[in-house]
């Protein structure tokens, strides 16, 4: 994986983790309720933009995950249709290599399964 791809992948993963953090969302919801109770328009606007940013990051991560899943499914279908022949595995190998997800050279299937998923 190229360094830029690794940085983008890492940032995307961190953004998705931030979006799915229950504590962060609960804090924003509490802040919204407090600001509403106090009729604090500036705080409401600020918190609204923070929620919008989180929702936008989640939506982008969802789109990117769907595209990646489509790509992996197509490669897996090709491998299955070719009954695992080297030619039919070429697309799957290419997709995994492009994302830095190939197992280490010489790894056994058991070692590959034991590695963290898509560690890149």
C-alpha angles and dihedrals in degrees: 000000000000116000093247091051090050091052092048092047091048093049091047091051092048091048091051091049090050091050093050095047105121091199092056093048093046090052091051092048091049089049091051092051092047092048090048092049089051094041088235102166095182093052091047091052093047094048090045090056091048090053090046090052091050092048091048092050090049092049092049092048089050092052092048092048091051092051092049092047091051090050093049093045092052091050092047091049090052091050092048093047090052090048092237097303115159091251093052092049092053095087093047091048090049093051092048092046093049090057095041093247101125115119119251114280111273094017116147120231089255092052091048090052091049093056119094111272114264093343089162 
